[in-house]
Amino acid sequence: MATNFLPIPSKQATPLPELSQHLLDYISSHFRDAHPEAFKRDVGSLVGMRKEWVEPKSEAHPEVARGLMNSETLEQELTPRYHAQLAFAATKFPSDIGQQFTYSLPFPPPYSLTPDAPISLPSLTYERASVLFNAAAIYASLAAFERRAEAESIKRALGYLTVSDYYKSALAAANGLDFPCASYLPQCHFEAAAQYRLSRDDNEKAKYGEEIGRLRVAETLAKKGLDAGRKGVSDNVMSDLKQLQGVVKSTLESADRDNLMIYCQAVPTPAQLPPINGVGMVKLQTPTEVAEPIAWLMSGGSGSAPLFSGLVPYGVHLALSIYDDRKDTLIRDMDGKREELDGIAASTLQSLNLPGSLQALERPVGLPPSLLKKAEEVDAAGGADKIRSLLMDVNRLSKSNAKILSEEAHETEQLVERQPQVAETRPPSHVANASLIQMAGQYDGTLKQAAQSDATDIISDHVPSTTSSGAGFSALPASVRPLRASLEDLDDHIAHRAALVSEARQIAEHDDVRPQVLQEASKLAHGGSGDVKPEWFEGIFEESLSKYDKLRDSMSDETSTQEQLLEQIRQQNDAFLSERKEDPRVKERERRLQDMDVAYWKWREIVDNAEEGIKFYNSLADMLHGFKEACSQFLNARRVDVGHSPVAAKAPLSPPPQSPAPSSFAPTPVPAPVPAREPAPFLAHPSSAQWTSADLLPPPPPPAIRSGGVRQAPASAPAPDTPRRVTRSQKGPIGDPDVNPYKKGSRKGGEGVI
């Protein structure tokens, strides 16, 4: 059936197969007084309503609409019953229960080739709004299918359309949207028709000027409506508007001609025309199940009982959370006041140098806390034992390297004894490994120099005792006793404030107003709408919070009490300072405090030297490992040179290196001397030219730290051949010089270990 009603499509809902389990899980996790199994039937009923009336495609169809009308009442079979249950459930659950409700857009953008993605929101309110929209769409569709030729059909259509809205208001609400023509075109259409009909009244009243003015306004509105509805508008609507434009145009031409030739009345502008007073064509009648869904549901209008009536209302949970927040705020305010007063007391005492000035006279003072903390850190790190352990490791590596070189020299000596002709073609050891011997001497000198500077001191020897031994210091000034009493009184007030906060927290832990709130909610909500407002429980909140009034008053009184006490301490401290100006105890104390300051910086010097020593030995250990690997390579090369293979040896003279040598320690091959006769297969002798580079020496230590912890730069830069660690001195070669295998001379009669 052709109609010029604009269709209102419904919003298609996405099925939610997990909704039932999600509701049960939410009840289990958020309602401690309820078991989910007790509400399994209610959950099933709510989910069943959604599957029956919301999830199916609710497009308006005459047969479907009339089939629904055959029931007792339309309201009992359509979505208002589900909406009423949602409204009642909103009194038990918050809007966001963690479940996404998805609906498609009823009005997609015009000329779009693909439909827009559906919109999902985790909100029960969004579900209710979508359900109401679909109900309104069905009402409008039912009205559109009524026959206008029958009086009863027109009455039914008017009943369905009592939920319509004015187009002008709809246009104002749709301002800025992509589809304003849906409201703009009908507004222009009906306003143009109203101006035309009123112009007919002006013609009958001989108001020919106003008639022409209204016809011109009607023509302008009709033209605007046609321009706005060129695409995407029903052909019937456009045809009606074009017919209206044609009638207005012909009438305006006739009225202009008559006025120019006969009446000659002035034509007012559109602003000068009397406005058209609106007349309500329809009366807004919101159904009871929409205006008051909870009352309609509880009165039995839906034919079913409210679901989830056994759950504690969400308003109760909200009220309890409000009370807990007020309680926490009260305790935070008390604790903040305590911290503020404690801070004022601490800053005041610090400015007066209290209680330190009293402690300096009453008892000996131990080490400063910062010094004790640093001493504990050194002790936890191992202290001097760690340095001794590193020195032992380095000494062991040095002896191992010396042993490797000694083994090579001894093998060469035995080879020359067995094969005298080898001496003519084989270079002596002191020539072949001259660079290695030089590096060994440098490392040995560095180790000995480091050992001499690794002396340790006991920190307690540098900290003087502050105990007074004179008999003249036994009597304290008379002003000390009242000042000490005031300080103790201040400490008592600080402890009292902390006790007040602690007591308030203990009361809050056992403060539960849930039973009173539930009882009050049951009394107030009985027979009502079922909705619970947090403001209903203000009386209970005020009564429960009154138990904290005494604690808050005590904390407030502490402000004035502390101000008076601090002023008293200031006056007593002035009297104390005036008495002790010439006291010899003060001068003795100042000297001892200065000695302790010197002791602290001495400790800093020892710690800094120890840390630099640890860094030095760590870097030196890596270099010595590489040096040991180079010595082993040199020994193997010498063995291969005379036809011996390291694999053929019965047992290795030295263990394999524990760690791979750095790439910078790899020896560079040098050409071997040309033999007189064909020699045995051999490898090229490793070159240790790289070992003499200053880059491979240990890193330089920091400048010496004098007493007081202030680093001072050396007077001049060290010479290139001086030891890299300036606090150590270079000594002789490795080991005892009397048993040094590298000195010039023979171990067996003058030929030398060469």
Steps between C-alpha positions, in 0.01 A plus 500: 500500500642836393551744782676830555599413856876498554602150611666455838725193489575311817841442655616144443637341819795261502428172686679456833536126569730567798265746674353239734835377631632853525212608724551198726873569527432864580260406779754254641782755507313818605219386730648334806158428656356323194570168333482501118301174490212674680464742208555257216128501412485882500803516273342247265175699483677826419719339233194324355314831462795647316523205263125512430434872452834676448744278314268400209473739205214728607425656163144633479285270290120514478446132575747502792353817646142373471607165646637676803184707529292180541637465854323645801704818494781608281700617799513155658640333191746757369822631639358724782489196729868434439568872543319503834709207622814683388389809691448293815834322450664842485408542868703186580791525258719791393473620144835344408503128580781422257271370223508660154156565345523535122248662264515602136435856389136559397590792272825427315666787311332565163666371184716262705595184309563295816313511830673655796644282771263443793548696820584318823479647848535328840188669633157383610378854431601459134304174489191673642527790253532262205198301617290817525609607153390169352165525680444849354596373153240223523232746616574730205497207257165381630357848444637511146318182403157625610251594226412868494167440330353347816425702812601219735835457326567872527422488873736208552770679301457811713539284809823353370635840399443669834867429568613720207699820541496838335721523196652830596616362835633192325692721258655696788608176667641365172710810431844401375406145401546350156129452427316829586270475196291237682369780725580809293287406198178430700551823692520701177209307353259555788606858561451586131155339511415700812605827334294416191185420699538816708538701177158369397362638826667837432339509154156450649574778754612735220859505633650474153844628601541238775364240259779572252762503780393157629490357150856616441613337828318180403671499158843544662438217751378264229810570293727432802321175569544382141870590505554308826317190381645442155634155600410246762137618546184314412348583159156550657638765736677680216187485284287661775753778545521568124120523476500746789769707329298512177184614679690767695670629185179538298316660793787746559501611135125567509522684834789722380309597183181586690687702762691703241193581290222522759586498874845661511568388860850499647659156521663441842835326535514150656613652830198735503248223453309386810643167620301183465396371840567131533214263560559163658403246238573212736514457875807347656385188681787292634390145582502412868740212444747751356445794734492292821627154408585384853165599649320342203703181544449474877125562464472191280443682172744276314350179632832391656682574823807724504822311441798516742279630781712304750820685417621788710420819306785674328408816689596320822841413360541859385398630843747268675779613269414864576521431874832319461634792300394747770659281764827476309499874439458565872798279587712653223424848634602397850820342374577805289451724804734278699769517232463878479543546877792255510669688217461834681646351818794343315587816307481712816729267695742487208521878488577503875760221465301281738530244645858474373631779720368321809632160394846649453508581873311206645669197343776401258406509137577202281576490132271696269226288341632572151847377600357185654299434185805529275705279732227235480508516120878445496470211743222340293717524187782305666726789593873434492450124458370556150812695408724231655318234298559695180868543586536125556339427164728745322808358673397150398458611139840668507671186631317287243623723219855492635483121517394483136799711393734296720379175345569629152852610594576164665381306193719711274804432719440123492452509123832677446677239714355212296532667161787753492433578135163653595676789672620618161149531355280550806495846666559498876202542732603836639497629140183323382291598801660835575169685468323255731773531761471877481123486550543256789737744665254785455213301649716380786604855579139613490395223739775578750425869484130428558577274794689779675207742476235252615539568871176519695406700801244428766236769488440493871857618560414832333178558693571666833295429809276780613467373857580773750762398753522818698325525832410859428246394238278302734265788574261614227362855465180573691309574179550148365239328717194712402604495134531123507159471665341715228659288227367185664157660518520576127592138431196391701273719289648357178438148628148599609413623150627177348286308750192702398547408133563136590184489714295654218625233260414223744147637539465525120599135456203389712261773383232330288169676433380239252231348728349842579505603134333177386233532765430862406497417127251219553273730700512793257482300175213273609212551263678772310685516172783275618758767434726585795657844537824549699361820655248291691774389739648835598364463854672164542825640363502798736425280801775252412760768433430664835719239670802672343411846635697459822813398311466789255454748784809367676703537181375855455598590859854383428560803279467760775671277756807452282524871419516582871752225566730606215498858624596374845784296350631807317516700822667217692751447220597869509569470873702183440713664231574801720630272778725285284673771298815486718473135595833319428292193418387674181853558375598141581196374315574712195855363487378143524234553236770640273712190565206280406454695179867441417454131580206480260701647213786262584256215462389645168862501385546133592176399328585691183847345484354154557241546222766620258715205599221258423450656157877487442534131586194402300641660185848360574364147539361503146834621365692230688273230362580625151869516590490141622338390173774675303768325705332164435486571127867593503590175680297290255660677207846425639407134540369476144817670383707200613254240373300447815121526493298603804272206431792254507618620838437256780348767720466874455745702701240767567122483528290649222390857553177538693371780284561592136759765440385834366554562133753772576735242652524284185870473404615615157707240307854599402718325239729229636877499433617302195655167618823355355329172429142398463340557839213318659150641446433798723264788555605862484609653828230717657580868516420690815547847358143580591570419865728798531218738408398736773133423422538156657636624828267522801281811515637789704360536852335819622717769657594448861230604747623702787333512840171679460386317188598777251659364184807687379650478155868391472758773462611377158413226254699176547764399251406232248724239663379560853249263661143575404382495860674798659454384860716191442874467428668267254742246647713223355412205278263221586579301813827480685788643291728222628288231337378701199528272195511797262824662613802486274716197577485122500319269732752233398834662457477839335297434186185646663147391495457621145 
